[in-house]
């Protein structure tokens, strides 16, 4: 039965890739000593590396990067993981690292539509609305009403009768988005010490039983995001909500707070001390600041303009060669975007492990273009960027002209 | 400059490393041993990069063997299929 479903999935993937006549490239760079770059090597890479280890699995539709591990999904709902596995976050049934992308056997036969990699844990959502977690559970971040780590994905039974849409995994907490007929609900579990669960006005430590995040009554949610001790959500009508550890030395935010700005947001990406937001018009704004080796006192990066009424904490990031941005990503202390016109990738922030992909270990205060030249004559039609704590992945899709 | 100030109760005891640890943004772990804490060291370093954190703790909690030190959360790996 499971084999049959797999065959159908593989066939679907094969037909899809043939019809669209697309070619895909996957690149990675940055910290690599846990095998997270998928290069088969245990070393940092300062320049983008073209990854061949995924090609046997067919096209990749989505990637999520965690502290030092990666989850990749195929259009057929298959799950591949690699990198650090010492807490069970790879879901391979053992607590060891894996240098090469490997299929998560436990999830074979289940069509996974969404996944998120946290610091040392992972979450997977199926097309039927089931959610599974594996990895470090010592803060209750797996949602199984205990504090136990798991090396195989286990279904979160709290949501057994519900339809889960998304999961977002942070450093020590998780958020789950449920889409209902009348209203959407966000649940939080794991460490709540910095307010990142949004479930109580009071300071609390950890909860292992999912609890409803406050403040989203009658709000339709597009997406939830978590990283470090931060949490964020974007509503269908373009409002940005943030809770958890504060970005600018202010007190932590224990219940979700809407960021007041005369802008409509479409995406948010969280680092450990900064957030990147994308507007519907393709403009990028930054909350907070990088915290690596910053000099004491105020730091104002190049290429930024204060715009927000929020005491100037929301800053516009310029310098994208005057083009719009279509997608954003944030590592712990670096940022990456894909620009609209030619799908080029730009990075800035902390660079000590080569996570900016600029060929060195320098830090950058403003966006710089990453050279991804395999065949310079070919222009990608779609590019996606995904950041882990100290590393970066890019998927580029090229349309191949039909020979007929 | 210290990357962050972290309370000892927010660090995790790692048996393999025989150290208290806290996630480093590079993907590795900031580490400090009980011996270091006993002599008043408050900087936990990451073996993979230049960053370090300042550990906030009571020195008295780590002096002498009779006193039980702070017990931070301990990972309990179990294999669940």
Interface residues (C-beta under 8 A of the other chain):
Chain A: X31 X33 X34 X36 X67 X68 X84 X87 X88 X93 X94 X95 X106 X119 X136 X138 X139 X147 X148 X149 X150 X151 X152 X154 X171 X193 X206 X272 X291 X292 X293 X294 X295 X296 X331 X332 X333 X350 X352 X353 X388 X389 X390 X391
Chain B: X1 X3 X4 X10 X12 X23 X25 X26 X27 X28 X48 X49 X50 X51 X73 X74 X75 X76 X77 X78 X79 X80 X81
